Amino acid sequence: MIATIGEALVDLIEQPDGRFQACLGGSVCNFTLGLARQGVATTYLNPLSRDKFGRKFYSLLTENGVSLGTDAPSARPTSLAVVSLDAQGSPTYAFHREAVADRDISAASLIAHFPKNLELLHTGGLALVPDDVEKILTAISEAKKREAIVSIDANLRPLVVPNRDDYVDGVKRAIATAHIVKVSDEDLEVLGFGTATLTELADTLFHASSLQLIALTRGAQVAALLTRTHQVELPVPDNLTVVDTVGAGDCFHAGLIAYLARSGKLTSVQELERLDQQFLRHGLRHAIAAASINITRVGCDPATWDETLQFSGRL
């Protein structure tokens, strides 16, 4: 069982006519939905709001097979993000995150709702802001004591916090405790690694950390997987009709974790250490396919396992 910790928020996405369409999203919630669509047993640990959006999240997750860590709704409202798109479909965000439902939980409550057969704990995104990062680090520490794999999608959003330095420091601390991390080229800029080569990035992130696998996305160009012994890089398809890129990184990471899970590679840290070049190439191709399908759809609408396999066969 995979458990996830992080935001469930509503993306208010700007349309060509200037109106805004409400889409259920949030990095961790998107990832959770993506895993479920890929046929992986997943539990979402954060509380949902009792407001209308919260009820919609409840239906979306449970109807796709996601288990909820707690059925008790929060009296706080659902998080909001106002998403404006540029001419290439890339999003910029304005967040409304004070006193919201998904933050209405303590570290002790998160840990109390861990599934008994926890195989991997995933977090990242807005869960790593300075006010919440200690809670997340406590949950990560407990998951590692239970010999679970830890996955993080950095997915930095510096505009959501007043102190960028504290935010970056907390994200770096969280990454150092993980076994798997996903970063984008935008994340690397914020983290101060924007000019790093793959080898330099590997040297920096693997140093003094428990990391075994780094996933890197570089927008519409390439994606890469790095281990302590291997590097694999593949191009991203350039012939797709892009609707928008909301949730693309979340679907990429969900596709990767699903491939690892369904291949039996999440049973121990030692399994991650043994990933070879051929497996990494297949896993990266699957992750790229999952993200590619999503960007041809409105908002975050993750692909199924079979859809992803069919698409990846054409890469």
N, C-alpha and C positions, 0 to 999 in steps of 0.2 A: 504493500500500500504506500502511495505517495501522499504526503500532506503538504499543504501550501499555506503560507502566511503572507498577507498583504492586502492591498487595496482592491475593493470593488467600487468603482465609481462610474458615473454616467458621463460619457463624452457627448457634449453638445457640439456637433460638427457643422461647421459652416458649409452651406450649399451655394451653388453658383448664383442663385437669385438673392443671396444674402440672408435667407432664413437658416435656422439651426435645427438639425435633426438630432433627436436624443437616441444615442446608442449605448447599450450596456457595455462597460469596458473596465479599464484599470489593468495595469500590466500583469499583476499576479492573477486576477480573475480571468483575464484572457488566456494566460498560460494554463490555468486550471481547466478551462473549457477546452483548450486545445488538446491537453492530455486525454481528457475524457473522450473527445471525438476520435482520438487515436486508439481508443480501446484500452486505456490504462486506468486501473482502479485508483481513484483520487479522492481525498478529503480536503475540503476548504475549512480552515479553522477559525477565521474571523467571523464575528457576528454580522448579520445583515440588519438593515433598518426595517422597522415596521411600516415605513411610509410606502407609497405606491411603487417607487423604484426598487425598494428593498424586496417587495413581494414579487416584482418582475425578475430580480436576480434569483430569488428562491426558485421560481419556476424554471428559469433558464438552466440553472445548475442541476437541479434535481432531475429535470426531464432529460438531461444529457448524461445522467448516471453518476453525478458527483455526490458524494456523501458530505453532510455538513457536520462540523465538529460540535456545534450547538444549534438546537432548534429555537432557542430563546432569542427573540428579536430584540434589537436595541431601540431605545426611545429616541436616539439621536438620528439626524437625517443622513441620507446617502451622500457620499462625496460627489462633487461635480468638477468637471474639467471642460472649459470652453476651448474648442479646438478650431483653429483657423488654418486653412490649407493654402500653400503657395501654388504657383503655376505648375509645378511638378508633382503636386499632390502630397508634399511633405508637410507634416503638422507642426504647429507651434501651440503651446498650452498656457492657459491661465487657470490656476487651481483654486478650489474652495474646499479647504480641508480642516477647518477648525471644528472641534467637538462633533465629529462625524462617527457613524456607526462602526466602520471597520477598525477604528482606533479604540473602540470602547471595550478593551480587554487587557488583562494583565499578563505578564509572563507566566505566572503560576497557572492561570486559566488556560492559556495556550498549551502548556505542558500537560495539564490534566486531561486535555482532549486529544492528545496524541493517540493515534490508533495503535493497538497492541502490536501489530505486525508492521511497524514503521520501517520502510526500506529506504526512503529518501525524503528529506525535508527541503522544500524549495521556498525561497523568499527573495526579496529585492525590491526594486522600484521605490515607491514612496514609503514603504515600511522602514527604509534605512535613513529617514530624516533624523536630525539630532535628538529630537524629543522622544523618539521611539527606538533608536538603535540599541540602547542598552537592554531593552526588553527582548529585542530580536537576538542579540548576542547570548543572552541567558537561555533562550529557547534552543539556539544552535548548540550551545555547550551540552545541554541535556540530550539532544538528539545524537550527538557524537558519543556520549556515554553509552547510549543504547546501540552503538555501532551502526547507525544509519549514515548514509551518504548525505552530504549537504550541497545543495545547488543554489547559486545566486545569479540573478540577472541584475547587473548594476543599474542599468536604465536610469541614469542620473537626470534629475529635473531641477537644476540649481535655482530656477525662478521661484520655486515653491518655498524656499527657506531664506531667512534674512542673513544668515551667516554661512557663506559658501565654504569657507575654510573648515569649519566644524563639520559640515555635511560631507565634504570630500574625505576628511580624516576618518569619519565613522564608516563610510563605504569601504575605504581601504582596509580598515580593521575587520570588517565583515568578510571581505574577499579573502583575507589571509586565513580565515577560519574554515573556508569552504573547501570542498573537493572538486567541484565543477563551477566554473564561472562563465557567464556570457557577457561580453562587452561589445559595444559598437564603436565605430570611428568617432562618433560624437561623444561617447563616454570617455574615450581615451583623451580627447581634447580637454575635458573638464578635469580628469584625473592628472593631467600634466604629462601624458605619454603620447601626445598627438603625432610626434615625428618618429616614434619608435618603429624599427623594423620588427618583423616577426621574431627574430632571434633575440633582439633587445627586449621586446615585450615578454617573451618567455623567461629570460634571465631575471627580469624585474619581478614579475608576478609569482614565479615559482620559488624565488628566494624567500626563506624564512616563512613559508606558508605550508598548509596541508594540501594545496591544490595539486590535482592530477590531470585536469583537462580544462583547457581554455578554448572557448568558442568565440570567434571574432567575426563580426559582420561589417562590411564596408559599403553600405548603401546598395546602389545598383551595380556595383562593380564585382567584388569577389567576397567570398567567405572562407574562413580557415578554422581548422582545429589543430591545437597544439598540445602535446603531452611533453613529459620530461625527456622523451627520446625521439619523438616524431613530429613532423609538421606536414599538414595536408592543406592545400589551397585549391579552390574550384571557382570558376566564374559563375556569375548569376545570369540567368536567361535575360537576353536583351530584346526579345521579340514579344513581350507581354503587353496586353492592353491594361495599363495601370489605372484603376479606379481611385484608390487612395492607398496610403501605406500604413494606416492606423492598425496597430497590432501585428505588423509583419515580424518584428523582432520577437514578440511573444510566441508567435506560431513557429518561428524558426527554432526557438529553444524547446518548445513543447515537442516538435518533431524529433529533435535530437534526443531528448530525455526518453521519449517513447521508444525510439529505436534502441537505446541502451537497455531500457527496461524489458522490452519484448525479446531482446537477445540474451537476457540473463546476465547483463554486465553490471547490475546495481546491487548484487548480493554482498559485495565487500569492496573495500578500498583496493585490495590486491587485484581484483578483476579489472578495475580501472587502470591499474599500473601495467597490466598485460595487453592493453589495446594495441593492435598492430596497424600498420599503414593501410592495409586493404580494408580492415574494418572501419577505420576512421574515414576513409574515402566513401564507403557506402553510407555511413551514418551522416556525413556532411551532405551528401547528395539528397538524402531523405529530408534533412532539415531545410535545405534550400527549396526543395519541392513544396514542403508545407508552407513556407513563407510566400513562395511564388503564387500558389493558388489563392492565398488570402488577399494579396494585393489586387487581384482581379475582381474582388467583391467589395461591397460597401461596408465600412467599419471593420470590426474584427469578426470574421465568420470562418472559423478554422475548418480545415479539411479533415476528412476521415482518414483512417489508416489506408483503406483501399484506394481512395482518391490519390493519396500521396504516393503510394507505391506505383500506381499507374502513371502518374506524372513523372516521377523520378526515373522511370524506365526510358523516358524520352530525353533525359539530360546527357 
